[in-house]
Amino acid sequence: MFKPITIKDIAQALELSPSTVSRALSDSYEINEETKKRILEYAEKHNYRRNPIASSLRQGRSYSIGVIVCEVANSFFSQAIDGIESVAYGKGYHVIISQSHDSYEREVVNIQHLANRAVDGLLISMSAETKDFSHIINLHDQGLPIVFFDRIIDTFDTHTVTTNNREGAKKATQSLIDRGFKKIAHLANAPHLSITSERLEGYEEALRQNGIALEESLIRYCHHGGRIQQEVEEAVRYFLALPEKPEAIFVASDRLSMGCLSAYNNLAPKDRHPAVAGFSNSDVLDLLQSDFTCVHQPAFEMGRMAMELLIQLIESKYPVYDFDNVVLETELISR
């Protein structure tokens, strides 16, 4: 059975006190350079690694961060996690990733589990099904640092990192209008999500600026955020059954874009497919539809900035009252 080397083992081997070894490994000025060098060389040769549990007990910190996303397989969130990790590991933190799969119940259980593991802070992107925020508010009230990214709530003050959802949606809708389409539907996420209202505003603004009347009948919401493919297929069936079918669709999220294109491939012949523009960070959607126009979000940068802000909260020696609401720009990619 593997048994890692300890400070006591090093002390015994070098005939030193454990406290001397501990201070040397912490680069204390109290230990002379020659002794420090002996200890460090021995520790490296025998693969000594600091015990994170013991360190956390001494310092009252676990040096771990909980991250809640809807799913890791989603291209946007996998890129955001890369950004999170690029900061965390460089600053001595470990990341524990948990997936809600856009389920309220799973989000509650996962967040409570992370809190019970004594994480130093949480990075959260809200589940599509979550309307009751009490499980998050309670942890915030108890002093746990929390930062939101992408899908945020404004129930309490904290740092947030999002993209310019309104402008991204407007550009996507405008790209469809520029191709000559006027009857443009909108496949939206859960109505209560922050990204849903912002992207709806951008869609409506593009129509208004081009003199195209808004038709409420062309807007369909997916209350489970595409987690249930049947929900997306029902929306596509609705569009296909309209007397005047939409010529194009603006889709509001990465998962919904994939679900929408898959549903059209399953339910309608190619000549009945509308043009589609939507939010997506995936490189595979053009395999389903070669002229798919996507709004690309700077996911890596979003994750990186959210992690930086969370560490600032965790390591601040004083209460924080001024918070940043960072908004990053999107990029329209036309194929």
C-alpha positions in Angstrom: 0.0 0.0 0.0 1.3 3.4 -1.0 2.3 5.6 1.9 3.5 9.2 1.2 6.5 10.6 3.0 5.7 12.9 5.8 7.5 15.8 7.6 8.2 13.5 10.5 9.9 11.0 8.1 12.1 13.8 6.7 13.0 15.0 10.2 13.9 11.5 11.3 16.1 10.8 8.2 18.0 14.1 8.5 18.1 14.1 12.4 16.2 17.4 12.6 13.1 18.4 14.5 9.7 18.3 12.6 9.2 22.0 13.2 12.6 22.8 11.5 11.6 20.7 8.5 8.1 22.4 8.4 9.6 25.9 8.5 12.1 25.0 5.8 9.5 23.7 3.5 7.6 26.9 4.0 10.7 28.9 3.0 11.0 30.5 6.5 13.7 33.0 7.0 14.4 31.4 10.4 16.1 28.4 8.8 19.7 28.9 7.4 20.2 28.3 3.7 22.4 25.2 4.1 19.8 23.4 6.2 17.0 24.5 4.0 18.8 23.2 0.9 19.3 19.8 2.6 15.7 19.5 3.5 14.4 20.7 0.1 16.6 18.3 -1.8 15.7 15.3 0.4 11.9 16.2 0.0 12.2 16.5 -3.8 14.2 13.2 -4.1 11.5 11.3 -2.1 8.5 13.0 -3.8 7.3 14.8 -0.7 3.9 16.5 -1.2 2.2 18.8 1.3 -0.9 17.2 2.8 -3.8 19.4 1.6 -6.1 18.2 4.4 -3.6 19.0 7.1 -2.9 22.4 5.6 -6.6 23.2 5.3 -7.1 22.3 9.0 -4.3 24.6 10.0 -5.3 27.5 7.8 -9.1 27.1 7.8 -9.1 26.8 4.0 -9.5 23.8 1.7 -8.0 25.4 -1.4 -10.7 23.9 -3.4 -13.3 25.6 -5.6 -16.8 24.2 -6.5 -18.0 24.8 -10.1 -21.6 24.3 -11.1 -22.4 24.1 -14.8 -25.3 22.5 -16.7 -23.1 20.0 -18.5 -19.4 19.5 -19.2 -20.0 18.1 -22.7 -21.4 21.4 -23.7 -18.7 23.1 -25.8 -19.2 26.5 -24.1 -18.9 25.2 -20.6 -15.9 22.9 -21.4 -14.1 26.0 -22.7 -15.1 28.0 -19.6 -13.8 25.3 -17.3 -10.5 25.4 -19.2 -10.4 29.1 -18.3 -11.3 28.5 -14.7 -8.5 25.9 -14.3 -5.9 28.0 -16.0 -6.2 30.4 -13.1 -7.0 28.0 -10.2 -4.1 25.6 -10.4 -1.6 28.4 -10.9 -2.8 29.9 -7.6 -2.8 26.6 -5.6 -6.5 25.8 -5.8 -8.2 22.6 -6.9 -11.4 22.6 -8.9 -14.4 20.3 -8.2 -16.7 20.3 -11.2 -20.4 19.4 -10.7 -23.1 19.1 -13.4 -26.7 20.2 -12.9 -27.9 19.0 -16.3 -30.3 21.9 -16.1 -32.1 20.2 -13.2 -33.1 22.2 -10.2 -33.1 19.2 -7.9 -29.6 18.2 -9.0 -28.3 21.7 -8.6 -29.5 21.9 -5.0 -28.0 18.5 -4.1 -24.7 19.3 -5.8 -24.3 22.7 -4.3 -25.0 21.4 -0.8 -22.5 18.5 -1.3 -19.8 21.0 -2.3 -20.6 23.2 0.7 -20.4 20.2 2.9 -16.9 19.5 1.5 -15.9 22.9 2.7 -15.0 24.5 -0.6 -13.6 28.0 -0.3 -16.0 29.4 -2.9 -18.4 28.6 -5.7 -18.6 29.5 -9.4 -22.2 29.0 -10.6 -23.9 29.1 -13.9 -27.6 28.7 -13.1 -29.7 25.6 -14.1 -32.5 26.3 -16.6 -35.1 24.9 -14.2 -34.1 26.9 -11.1 -36.6 29.5 -9.9 -36.0 29.2 -6.2 -32.6 30.5 -5.2 -32.8 29.9 -1.4 -30.1 27.1 -1.5 -27.7 29.7 -2.9 -28.9 32.6 -0.8 -28.4 30.7 2.4 -24.8 29.8 1.6 -24.1 33.5 0.7 -25.7 34.6 4.0 -23.4 32.3 5.8 -20.4 34.0 4.2 -19.5 31.6 1.4 -17.9 33.5 -1.6 -20.0 33.0 -4.7 -19.4 34.4 -8.3 -21.9 33.9 -11.2 -21.0 33.5 -14.8 -23.0 33.3 -18.0 -26.4 32.6 -16.3 -26.6 34.9 -13.3 -29.1 36.1 -10.7 -29.3 39.5 -9.0 -30.7 38.3 -5.7 -27.6 39.6 -3.8 -24.5 41.6 -4.7 -21.5 39.7 -6.0 -19.2 39.6 -9.0 -20.7 38.4 -12.3 -19.2 37.7 -15.7 -21.4 37.5 -18.7 -21.3 38.2 -22.5 -23.2 41.0 -24.3 -26.2 38.7 -24.9 -28.4 41.5 -26.3 -25.9 42.6 -28.9 -25.0 39.0 -29.8 -28.6 38.1 -30.4 -29.2 41.3 -32.4 -26.2 40.5 -34.6 -27.4 36.9 -35.2 -30.9 38.1 -36.1 -29.6 40.8 -38.3 -27.5 38.3 -40.2 -30.7 36.4 -41.1 -32.4 39.7 -42.1 -29.4 40.5 -44.3 -29.9 37.2 -46.1 -33.4 38.4 -47.1 -35.5 36.6 -44.4 -38.3 38.4 -42.7 -40.3 35.7 -41.0 -37.8 34.8 -38.3 -38.8 32.6 -35.4 -37.0 32.5 -32.0 -36.3 29.3 -30.0 -35.6 30.5 -26.5 -34.3 29.0 -23.3 -36.2 29.0 -20.0 -38.1 32.3 -19.6 -36.7 33.2 -16.1 -33.0 32.8 -17.1 -31.0 36.1 -17.4 -29.6 35.1 -20.8 -33.2 34.5 -22.1 -34.5 37.9 -21.6 -31.4 39.6 -22.8 -31.2 37.6 -26.0 -34.9 38.1 -26.6 -34.4 41.9 -26.4 -31.6 41.6 -29.0 -33.9 39.6 -31.3 -36.7 42.1 -30.9 -34.4 45.1 -31.5 -33.1 43.7 -34.8 -36.7 43.1 -36.0 -37.8 46.6 -34.9 -34.8 48.4 -36.5 -35.6 46.7 -39.8 -39.3 47.5 -39.7 -40.3 43.8 -39.2 -43.3 43.3 -36.9 -42.8 41.1 -33.9 -45.0 38.0 -34.0 -45.4 36.4 -30.5 -46.5 33.2 -32.2 -43.0 32.8 -33.6 -41.4 32.6 -30.1 -41.1 29.3 -28.3 -39.6 28.7 -24.9 -37.8 25.5 -23.8 -38.3 25.4 -20.0 -35.8 22.6 -19.5 -33.2 24.3 -21.6 -33.0 21.5 -24.1 -32.2 18.9 -21.5 -35.2 17.0 -22.8 -34.9 16.6 -26.6 -38.7 16.0 -26.8 -39.3 19.5 -25.7 -37.2 20.9 -28.6 -38.8 18.5 -31.1 -42.2 19.8 -29.9 -41.1 23.3 -30.7 -39.9 22.3 -34.1 -43.2 20.4 -34.8 -45.0 23.6 -33.8 -43.0 25.7 -36.4 -43.5 23.0 -39.1 -47.3 23.1 -38.5 -47.7 26.8 -38.8 -49.7 27.9 -41.9 -46.9 30.4 -42.7 -43.7 28.5 -41.6 -40.7 30.6 -40.4 -38.0 31.1 -43.1 -35.3 31.3 -40.4 -34.8 30.7 -36.7 -32.7 32.5 -34.1 -31.7 29.9 -31.4 -30.8 31.2 -28.0 -28.2 28.6 -26.7 -25.6 26.1 -27.6 -27.6 23.0 -26.5 -30.8 24.3 -28.1 -28.9 24.9 -31.4 -27.8 21.3 -31.5 -31.3 20.1 -30.5 -33.0 22.3 -33.1 -30.8 21.2 -36.0 -31.1 17.5 -35.0 -34.9 17.8 -34.7 -35.3 19.3 -38.2 -33.1 16.6 -39.6 -35.4 14.0 -38.0 -38.7 15.6 -38.7 -38.5 17.4 -42.1 -36.9 16.9 -45.5 -33.9 19.2 -46.3 -36.0 21.5 -48.5 -38.2 22.4 -45.5 -35.3 23.4 -43.2 -35.2 27.1 -42.3 -32.0 29.0 -42.1 -30.6 29.0 -38.5 -28.4 31.4 -36.5 -27.7 30.9 -32.9 -25.5 31.0 -29.9 -22.9 28.2 -30.1 -19.3 27.5 -29.3 -19.3 24.1 -31.0 -17.4 23.2 -34.1 -19.6 20.3 -35.1 -22.9 22.1 -35.8 -22.0 22.9 -39.3 -22.0 19.1 -39.9 -25.7 19.2 -39.3 -26.2 22.5 -41.3 -23.4 23.9 -43.4 -24.7 27.5 -43.4 -25.3 27.7 -39.7 -24.3 31.1 -38.4 -23.2 31.2 -34.8 -22.7 33.7 -32.0 -19.4 32.7 -30.4 -18.9 33.6 -26.8 -15.4 34.1 -25.2 -16.0 31.2 -22.9 -12.3 30.7 -21.8 -12.0 34.3 -20.9 -15.3 34.3 -19.1 -14.1 31.3 -16.9 -10.7 32.9 -16.4 -12.1 36.2 -15.2 -14.8 34.6 -13.0 -12.0 32.5 -11.3 -9.9 35.6 -10.7 -12.8 37.5 -9.1 -13.7 34.6 -6.9 -10.1 34.2 -5.6 -10.1 38.0 -4.9 -13.2 37.4 -2.7 -11.7 34.4 -1.0 -8.4 36.0 -0.2 -9.6 39.5 0.7 -8.7 40.4 4.3 -11.6 42.9 4.5 -15.3 42.7 3.6 -15.9 43.5 -0.1 -18.7 45.9 -1.0 -17.7 46.9 -4.5 -18.5 44.3 -7.1 -17.7 44.0 -10.8 -20.3 43.1 -13.4 -18.1 42.1 -16.4 -19.6 42.0 -19.8 -17.6 40.5 -22.6 -18.3 40.9 -26.4 -19.4 38.1 -28.7 -18.2 37.3 -32.2 -20.5 36.4 -35.1 -19.2 33.6 -37.3 -21.0 33.2 -40.7 -20.4 30.1 -42.8 
